[in-house]
């Protein structure tokens, strides 16, 4: 499993009458996820600064990586409009 992919843990808890939580069961999710966000600003851009962020406007690339950590096959189904180019 690549280092930048994290494995979520699913936990079951029980709440007492006073609001105290007790962990009753847990398991590692078989599908790990990693997210990286890259900002891109056009070099040499003469665009004015955004007054709310103090930065030049640009666009972001969000990369989502999934990793199967189980012995069983896993599937992720995305509608066509959400599929990237990679």
MOPAC internal coordinates of N, CA, C and O (Angstrom, degrees):
PM7 1SCF
backbone

  N    0.0000 0     0.00 0     0.00 0    0    0    0
  C    1.4569 1     0.00 0     0.00 0    1    0    0
  C    1.5309 1   107.51 1     0.00 0    2    1    0
  O    1.2310 1   119.87 1   -52.78 1    3    2    1
  N    1.3359 1   117.86 1   127.22 1    3    2    1
  C    1.4627 1   120.18 1   178.33 1    5    3    2
  C    1.5232 1   111.96 1   -58.59 1    6    5    3
  O    1.2310 1   120.79 1   -28.87 1    7    6    5
  N    1.3202 1   116.09 1   151.13 1    7    6    5
  C    1.4580 1   121.49 1  -175.59 1    9    7    6
  C    1.5279 1   113.21 1   -64.94 1   10    9    7
  O    1.2310 1   119.81 1   150.69 1   11   10    9
  N    1.3268 1   117.97 1   -29.31 1   11   10    9
  C    1.4616 1   120.07 1  -176.86 1   13   11   10
  C    1.5279 1   113.52 1   -86.59 1   14   13   11
  O    1.2310 1   120.20 1  -171.59 1   15   14   13
  N    1.3272 1   117.23 1     8.41 1   15   14   13
  C    1.4670 1   121.33 1   175.35 1   17   15   14
  C    1.5289 1   108.17 1  -107.19 1   18   17   15
  O    1.2310 1   120.72 1   -51.96 1   19   18   17
  N    1.3283 1   116.23 1   128.04 1   19   18   17
  C    1.4603 1   121.03 1  -178.40 1   21   19   18
  C    1.5237 1   110.10 1  -106.77 1   22   21   19
  O    1.2310 1   121.30 1   -32.81 1   23   22   21
  N    1.3032 1   115.11 1   147.19 1   23   22   21
  C    1.4636 1   121.68 1  -179.86 1   25   23   22
  C    1.5293 1   109.47 1  -100.66 1   26   25   23
  O    1.2310 1   120.05 1   -66.67 1   27   26   25
  N    1.3333 1   117.50 1   113.33 1   27   26   25
  C    1.4638 1   119.68 1   178.14 1   29   27   26
  C    1.5340 1   111.16 1   -69.16 1   30   29   27
  O    1.2310 1   120.91 1   -33.02 1   31   30   29
  N    1.3103 1   115.87 1   146.98 1   31   30   29
  C    1.4587 1   121.65 1   174.89 1   33   31   30
  C    1.5215 1   108.32 1  -107.37 1   34   33   31
  O    1.2310 1   120.62 1   -49.55 1   35   34   33
  N    1.3110 1   116.42 1   130.45 1   35   34   33
  C    1.4556 1   121.67 1   175.24 1   37   35   34
  C    1.5257 1   107.21 1   -95.71 1   38   37   35
  O    1.2310 1   120.66 1   -49.32 1   39   38   37
  N    1.3194 1   116.35 1   130.68 1   39   38   37
  C    1.4607 1   120.54 1  -177.16 1   41   39   38
  C    1.5198 1   110.24 1  -126.51 1   42   41   39
  O    1.2310 1   121.43 1   -35.09 1   43   42   41
  N    1.3199 1   114.86 1   144.91 1   43   42   41
  C    1.4608 1   121.22 1   173.94 1   45   43   42
  C    1.5238 1   105.98 1  -113.18 1   46   45   43
  O    1.2310 1   121.13 1   -48.60 1   47   46   45
  N    1.3167 1   115.44 1   131.40 1   47   46   45
  C    1.4569 1   119.43 1   179.71 1   49   47   46
  C    1.5279 1   109.67 1  -125.99 1   50   49   47
  O    1.2310 1   121.60 1   -22.02 1   51   50   49
  N    1.3045 1   114.54 1   157.98 1   51   50   49
  C    1.4654 1   121.60 1   172.38 1   53   51   50
  C    1.5224 1   106.85 1  -117.34 1   54   53   51
  O    1.2310 1   120.83 1   -41.51 1   55   54   53
  N    1.3268 1   116.01 1   138.49 1   55   54   53
  C    1.4588 1   120.90 1   178.66 1   57   55   54
  C    1.5186 1   110.30 1  -104.59 1   58   57   55
  O    1.2310 1   121.31 1   -49.48 1   59   58   57
  N    1.3194 1   115.10 1   130.52 1   59   58   57
  C    1.4535 1   120.55 1   175.78 1   61   59   58
  C    1.5147 1   110.67 1   -80.55 1   62   61   59
  O    1.2310 1   119.87 1   -10.05 1   63   62   61
  N    1.3215 1   117.86 1   169.95 1   63   62   61
  C    1.4661 1   121.64 1  -178.97 1   65   63   62
  C    1.5270 1   112.90 1   -59.76 1   66   65   63
  O    1.2310 1   120.57 1   152.72 1   67   66   65
  N    1.3316 1   116.52 1   -27.28 1   67   66   65
  C    1.4685 1   119.81 1  -179.98 1   69   67   66
  C    1.5305 1   112.59 1   -91.54 1   70   69   67
  O    1.2310 1   120.00 1  -174.78 1   71   70   69
  N    1.3624 1   117.61 1     5.22 1   71   70   69
  C    1.4604 1   121.60 1   178.83 1   73   71   70
  C    1.5139 1   114.45 1    91.30 1   74   73   71
  O    1.2310 1   119.97 1  -178.41 1   75   74   73
  N    1.3355 1   117.67 1     1.59 1   75   74   73
  C    1.4600 1   121.05 1   177.94 1   77   75   74
  C    1.5259 1   109.38 1   -70.04 1   78   77   75
  O    1.2310 1   120.96 1   -49.32 1   79   78   77
  N    1.3289 1   115.77 1   130.68 1   79   78   77
  C    1.4687 1   121.15 1  -179.67 1   81   79   78
  C    1.5255 1   109.69 1   -98.61 1   82   81   79
  O    1.2310 1   121.13 1   -41.75 1   83   82   81
  N    1.3329 1   115.44 1   138.25 1   83   82   81
  C    1.4654 1   121.80 1   177.21 1   85   83   82
  C    1.5202 1   107.69 1  -127.36 1   86   85   83
  O    1.2310 1   120.54 1   -52.19 1   87   86   85
  N    1.3223 1   116.57 1   127.81 1   87   86   85
  C    1.4540 1   121.97 1   177.85 1   89   87   86
  C    1.5235 1   108.59 1   -72.30 1   90   89   87
  O    1.2310 1   120.07 1   -59.14 1   91   90   89
  N    1.3433 1   117.47 1   120.86 1   91   90   89
  C    1.4570 1   121.00 1  -178.45 1   93   91   90
  C    1.5254 1   112.82 1  -105.84 1   94   93   91
  O    1.2310 1   119.95 1   158.17 1   95   94   93
  N    1.3393 1   117.70 1   -21.83 1   95   94   93
  C    1.4568 1   120.37 1   179.97 1   97   95   94
  C    1.5272 1   108.05 1  -164.41 1   98   97   95
  O    1.2310 1   120.44 1   -23.99 1   99   98   97
  N    1.3250 1   116.76 1   156.01 1   99   98   97
  C    1.4585 1   120.59 1   174.95 1  101   99   98
  C    1.5234 1   109.98 1  -154.63 1  102  101   99
  O    1.2310 1   120.86 1   -20.31 1  103  102  101
  N    1.3263 1   115.95 1   159.69 1  103  102  101
  C    1.4566 1   121.73 1   172.64 1  105  103  102
  C    1.5204 1   107.90 1  -157.80 1  106  105  103
  O    1.2310 1   121.09 1   -27.79 1  107  106  105
  N    1.3206 1   115.53 1   152.21 1  107  106  105
  C    1.4562 1   121.01 1   175.12 1  109  107  106
  C    1.5154 1   108.37 1   -81.54 1  110  109  107
  O    1.2310 1   120.46 1   -45.20 1  111  110  109
  N    1.3152 1   116.73 1   134.80 1  111  110  109
  C    1.4522 1   121.76 1   177.40 1  113  111  110
  C    1.5232 1   108.64 1   -67.21 1  114  113  111
  O    1.2310 1   118.98 1   -42.72 1  115  114  113
  N    1.3277 1   119.56 1   137.28 1  115  114  113
  C    1.4657 1   120.51 1  -178.14 1  117  115  114
  C    1.5273 1   113.74 1   -73.24 1  118  117  115
  O    1.2310 1   119.83 1   168.25 1  119  118  117
  N    1.3304 1   117.93 1   -11.75 1  119  118  117
  C    1.4547 1   120.78 1  -178.36 1  121  119  118
  C    1.5236 1   109.20 1  -115.04 1  122  121  119
  O    1.2310 1   120.97 1   -66.58 1  123  122  121
  N    1.3395 1   115.75 1   113.42 1  123  122  121
  C    1.4571 1   120.98 1   177.70 1  125  123  122
  C    1.5139 1   110.71 1   -86.98 1  126  125  123
  O    1.2310 1   120.79 1   -21.78 1  127  126  125
  N    1.3336 1   116.09 1   158.22 1  127  126  125
  C    1.4613 1   120.75 1  -178.77 1  129  127  126
  C    1.5231 1   110.11 1  -140.38 1  130  129  127
  O    1.2310 1   121.48 1   -35.69 1  131  130  129
  N    1.3105 1   114.77 1   144.31 1  131  130  129
  C    1.4611 1   122.02 1   174.18 1  133  131  130
  C    1.5192 1   108.63 1  -136.45 1  134  133  131
  O    1.2310 1   120.57 1   -37.37 1  135  134  133
  N    1.3197 1   116.51 1   142.63 1  135  134  133
  C    1.4600 1   121.55 1  -179.99 1  137  135  134
  C    1.5170 1   108.89 1  -132.07 1  138  137  135
  O    1.2310 1   120.54 1   -49.23 1  139  138  137
  N    1.3340 1   116.58 1   130.77 1  139  138  137
  C    1.4586 1   121.43 1   172.12 1  141  139  138
  C    1.5189 1   108.10 1  -125.53 1  142  141  139
  O    1.2310 1   121.04 1   -38.13 1  143  142  141
  N    1.3278 1   115.62 1   141.87 1  143  142  141
  C    1.4579 1   121.51 1   179.46 1  145  143  142
  C    1.5200 1   107.72 1  -122.03 1  146  145  143
  O    1.2310 1   121.10 1   -53.97 1  147  146  145
  N    1.3185 1   115.50 1   126.03 1  147  146  145
  C    1.4620 1   121.26 1   178.84 1  149  147  146
  C    1.5144 1   108.33 1  -116.78 1  150  149  147
  O    1.2310 1   120.37 1   -47.31 1  151  150  149
  N    1.3273 1   116.90 1   132.69 1  151  150  149
  C    1.4627 1   121.36 1   174.97 1  153  151  150
  C    1.5094 1   108.24 1   -95.48 1  154  153  151
  O    1.2310 1   120.80 1   -40.71 1  155  154  153
  N    1.2983 1   116.08 1   139.29 1  155  154  153
  C    1.4626 1   121.46 1   178.04 1  157  155  154
  C    1.5126 1   108.65 1  -126.01 1  158  157  155
  O    1.2310 1   120.39 1   -57.53 1  159  158  157
  N    1.3159 1   116.86 1   122.47 1  159  158  157
  C    1.4533 1   122.75 1   174.25 1  161  159  158
  C    1.5115 1   106.66 1  -116.36 1  162  161  159
  O    1.2310 1   120.48 1   -47.61 1  163  162  161
  N    1.3022 1   116.69 1   132.39 1  163  162  161
  C    1.4541 1   120.65 1  -178.56 1  165  163  162
  C    1.5233 1   109.80 1   -63.59 1  166  165  163
  O    1.2310 1   119.68 1   -58.73 1  167  166  165
  N    1.3529 1   118.21 1   121.27 1  167  166  165
  C    1.4625 1   120.31 1   179.55 1  169  167  166
  C    1.5281 1   111.22 1   -60.38 1  170  169  167
  O    1.2310 1   120.64 1   -38.49 1  171  170  169
  N    1.3162 1   116.38 1   141.51 1  171  170  169
  C    1.4560 1   121.29 1   177.86 1  173  171  170
  C    1.5097 1   113.51 1    71.84 1  174  173  171
  O    1.2310 1   120.43 1  -166.41 1  175  174  173
  N    1.3080 1   116.79 1    13.59 1  175  174  173
  C    1.4602 1   120.32 1  -177.64 1  177  175  174
  C    1.5237 1   110.20 1   -69.03 1  178  177  175
  O    1.2310 1   120.69 1   -47.45 1  179  178  177
  N    1.3099 1   116.29 1   132.55 1  179  178  177
  C    1.4614 1   121.56 1   177.80 1  181  179  178
  C    1.5239 1   110.78 1   -93.07 1  182  181  179
  O    1.2310 1   120.53 1  -166.08 1  183  182  181
  N    1.3239 1   116.58 1    13.92 1  183  182  181
  C    1.4588 1   121.20 1  -178.16 1  185  183  182
  C    1.5251 1   109.87 1   -67.62 1  186  185  183
  O    1.2310 1   120.81 1   -39.71 1  187  186  185
  N    1.3228 1   116.05 1   140.29 1  187  186  185
  C    1.4649 1   121.20 1   179.58 1  189  187  186
  C    1.5220 1   110.59 1   -67.90 1  190  189  187
  O    1.2310 1   121.51 1   -24.87 1  191  190  189
  N    1.3179 1   114.71 1   155.13 1  191  190  189
  C    1.4584 1   121.04 1   177.57 1  193  191  190
  C    1.5223 1   110.30 1   -66.46 1  194  193  191
  O    1.2310 1   120.77 1   -34.34 1  195  194  193
  N    1.3216 1   116.13 1   145.66 1  195  194  193
  C    1.4554 1   122.07 1   172.83 1  197  195  194
  C    1.5280 1   106.51 1   -77.41 1  198  197  195
  O    1.2310 1   119.96 1   -57.85 1  199  198  197
  N    1.3167 1   117.68 1   122.15 1  199  198  197
  C    1.4644 1   120.05 1  -175.16 1  201  199  198
  C    1.5229 1   113.23 1   -69.77 1  202  201  199
  O    1.2310 1   119.48 1   158.31 1  203  202  201
  N    1.3232 1   118.61 1   -21.69 1  203  202  201
  C    1.4661 1   120.25 1  -179.88 1  205  203  202
  C    1.5151 1   112.28 1   -81.31 1  206  205  203
  O    1.2310 1   119.96 1   147.49 1  207  206  205
  N    1.3497 1   117.67 1   -32.51 1  207  206  205
  C    1.4704 1   119.95 1  -177.77 1  209  207  206
  C    1.5212 1   112.95 1  -107.91 1  210  209  207
  O    1.2310 1   120.12 1   162.63 1  211  210  209
  N    1.3416 1   117.38 1   -17.37 1  211  210  209
  C    1.4594 1   120.04 1  -176.90 1  213  211  210
  C    1.5188 1   112.69 1    73.71 1  214  213  211
  O    1.2310 1   120.30 1  -162.12 1  215  214  213
  N    1.3215 1   117.04 1    17.88 1  215  214  213
  C    1.4621 1   122.41 1  -178.98 1  217  215  214
  C    1.5171 1   110.28 1  -125.24 1  218  217  215
  O    1.2310 1   121.43 1   -21.02 1  219  218  217
  N    1.3288 1   114.87 1   158.98 1  219  218  217
  C    1.4569 1   119.25 1   172.39 1  221  219  218
  C    1.5264 1   107.93 1   -74.52 1  222  221  219
  O    1.2310 1   120.52 1   -36.41 1  223  222  221
  N    1.3347 1   116.60 1   143.59 1  223  222  221
  C    1.4591 1   118.62 1   178.38 1  225  223  222
  C    1.5240 1   111.39 1   -63.93 1  226  225  223
  O    1.2310 1   120.69 1   -32.92 1  227  226  225
  N    1.2702 1   116.28 1   147.08 1  227  226  225
  C    1.4592 1   122.62 1   178.42 1  229  227  226
  C    1.5105 1   108.71 1  -156.30 1  230  229  227
  O    1.2310 1   120.57 1    16.80 1  231  230  229
  N    1.2993 1   116.51 1  -163.20 1  231  230  229
  C    1.4597 1   119.09 1   174.86 1  233  231  230
  C    1.5192 1   108.72 1  -130.07 1  234  233  231
  O    1.2310 1   120.93 1   -16.99 1  235  234  233
  N    1.3036 1   115.83 1   163.01 1  235  234  233
  C    1.4606 1   121.45 1  -177.43 1  237  235  234
  C    1.5166 1   109.34 1  -117.02 1  238  237  235
  O    1.2310 1   121.74 1   -35.85 1  239  238  237
  N    1.3012 1   114.28 1   144.15 1  239  238  237
  C    1.4545 1   121.48 1   172.78 1  241  239  238
  C    1.5212 1   106.14 1  -110.71 1  242  241  239
  O    1.2310 1   120.80 1   -57.51 1  243  242  241
  N    1.3201 1   116.08 1   122.49 1  243  242  241
  C    1.4583 1   120.99 1   178.98 1  245  243  242
  C    1.5166 1   107.33 1  -110.57 1  246  245  243
  O    1.2310 1   120.78 1   -59.68 1  247  246  245
  N    1.3210 1   116.11 1   120.32 1  247  246  245
  C    1.4637 1   121.44 1   179.96 1  249  247  246
  C    1.5237 1   108.11 1  -110.36 1  250  249  247
  O    1.2310 1   121.13 1   -55.54 1  251  250  249
  N    1.3235 1   115.45 1   124.46 1  251  250  249
  C    1.4616 1   122.04 1   177.83 1  253  251  250
  C    1.5175 1   107.59 1  -110.01 1  254  253  251
  O    1.2310 1   120.63 1   -55.18 1  255  254  253
  N    1.3313 1   116.40 1   124.82 1  255  254  253
  C    1.4628 1   122.10 1   179.43 1  257  255  254
  C    1.5199 1   108.63 1  -114.24 1  258  257  255
  O    1.2310 1   120.64 1   -44.63 1  259  258  257
  N    1.3142 1   116.38 1   135.37 1  259  258  257
  C    1.4629 1   121.86 1   178.27 1  261  259  258
  C    1.5175 1   108.59 1  -117.77 1  262  261  259
  O    1.2310 1   120.77 1   -34.75 1  263  262  261
  N    1.3148 1   116.13 1   145.25 1  263  262  261
  C    1.4595 1   120.77 1   178.02 1  265  263  262
  C    1.5108 1   110.78 1  -137.35 1  266  265  263
  O    1.2310 1   120.37 1   -45.77 1  267  266  265
  N    1.3207 1   116.89 1   134.23 1  267  266  265
  C    1.4571 1   122.11 1   178.42 1  269  267  266
  C    1.5229 1   108.45 1   -88.25 1  270  269  267
  O    1.2310 1   120.52 1   -63.09 1  271  270  269
  N    1.3262 1   116.61 1   116.91 1  271  270  269
  C    1.4568 1   121.50 1  -179.64 1  273  271  270
  C    1.5200 1   112.14 1  -103.57 1  274  273  271
  O    1.2310 1   120.18 1  -172.99 1  275  274  273
  N    1.3238 1   117.27 1     7.01 1  275  274  273
  C    1.4603 1   119.68 1  -179.03 1  277  275  274
  C    1.5209 1   110.22 1  -110.44 1  278  277  275
  O    1.2310 1   121.33 1   -10.30 1  279  278  277
  N    1.3123 1   115.07 1   169.70 1  279  278  277
  C    1.4613 1   120.15 1   177.16 1  281  279  278
  C    1.5348 1   110.92 1   -80.37 1  282  281  279
  O    1.2310 1   120.69 1   160.80 1  283  282  281
  N    1.3326 1   116.28 1   -19.20 1  283  282  281
  C    1.4718 1   120.92 1  -179.27 1  285  283  282
  C    1.5235 1   110.21 1   -86.12 1  286  285  283
  O    1.2310 1   120.83 1   -26.64 1  287  286  285
  N    1.3155 1   116.02 1   153.36 1  287  286  285
  C    1.4542 1   120.69 1   175.97 1  289  287  286
  C    1.5225 1   109.52 1   -70.71 1  290  289  287
  O    1.2310 1   120.75 1   -38.16 1  291  290  289
  N    1.3338 1   116.17 1   141.84 1  291  290  289
  C    1.4570 1   122.66 1   177.04 1  293  291  290
  C    1.5271 1   107.56 1  -120.44 1  294  293  291
  O    1.2310 1   120.27 1   -27.90 1  295  294  293
  N    1.3186 1   117.09 1   152.10 1  295  294  293
  C    1.4613 1   120.81 1   179.26 1  297  295  294
  C    1.5236 1   109.61 1  -133.72 1  298  297  295
  O    1.2310 1   121.36 1   -38.62 1  299  298  297
  N    1.3208 1   115.00 1   141.38 1  299  298  297
  C    1.4594 1   122.15 1   173.53 1  301  299  298
  C    1.5190 1   106.00 1  -126.48 1  302  301  299
  O    1.2310 1   120.57 1   -56.09 1  303  302  301
  N    1.3171 1   116.52 1   123.91 1  303  302  301
  C    1.4561 1   120.92 1  -178.05 1  305  303  302
  C    1.5241 1   108.47 1  -110.23 1  306  305  303
  O    1.2310 1   120.72 1   -57.13 1  307  306  305
  N    1.3288 1   116.23 1   122.87 1  307  306  305
  C    1.4603 1   121.91 1   179.23 1  309  307  306
  C    1.5204 1   110.11 1  -114.86 1  310  309  307
  O    1.2310 1   120.17 1   -40.78 1  311  310  309
  N    1.3349 1   117.28 1   139.22 1  311  310  309
  C    1.4599 1   119.02 1   173.05 1  313  311  310
  C    1.5290 1   109.48 1   -64.95 1  314  313  311
  O    1.2310 1   119.50 1   -28.14 1  315  314  313
  N    1.3390 1   118.56 1   151.86 1  315  314  313
  C    1.4635 1   121.46 1  -176.27 1  317  315  314
  C    1.5218 1   114.70 1   -52.48 1  318  317  315
  O    1.2310 1   119.29 1   144.89 1  319  318  317
  N    1.3297 1   118.95 1   -35.11 1  319  318  317
  C    1.4648 1   121.13 1  -177.45 1  321  319  318
  C    1.5259 1   112.56 1   -69.92 1  322  321  319
  O    1.2310 1   119.00 1   166.27 1  323  322  321
  N    1.3301 1   119.52 1   -13.73 1  323  322  321
  C    1.4609 1   121.79 1   179.78 1  325  323  322
  C    1.5199 1   112.93 1  -102.21 1  326  325  323
  O    1.2310 1   119.48 1   178.29 1  327  326  325
  N    1.2975 1   118.59 1    -1.71 1  327  326  325
  C    1.4616 1   121.09 1  -179.21 1  329  327  326
  C    1.5127 1   110.06 1   -79.31 1  330  329  327
  O    1.2310 1   120.78 1   -46.76 1  331  330  329
  N    1.3451 1   116.11 1   133.24 1  331  330  329
  C    1.4604 1   121.83 1   179.61 1  333  331  330
  C    1.5190 1   111.20 1   -86.40 1  334  333  331
  O    1.2310 1   121.25 1    10.24 1  335  334  333
  N    1.2924 1   115.22 1  -169.76 1  335  334  333
  C    1.4640 1   120.68 1  -178.50 1  337  335  334
  C    1.5172 1   111.75 1   -94.60 1  338  337  335
  O    1.2310 1   119.77 1   171.12 1  339  338  337
  N    1.3301 1   118.04 1    -8.88 1  339  338  337
  C    1.4701 1   119.68 1  -178.95 1  341  339  338
  C    1.4989 1   110.96 1  -110.45 1  342  341  339
  O    1.2310 1   120.10 1   180.00 1  343  342  341

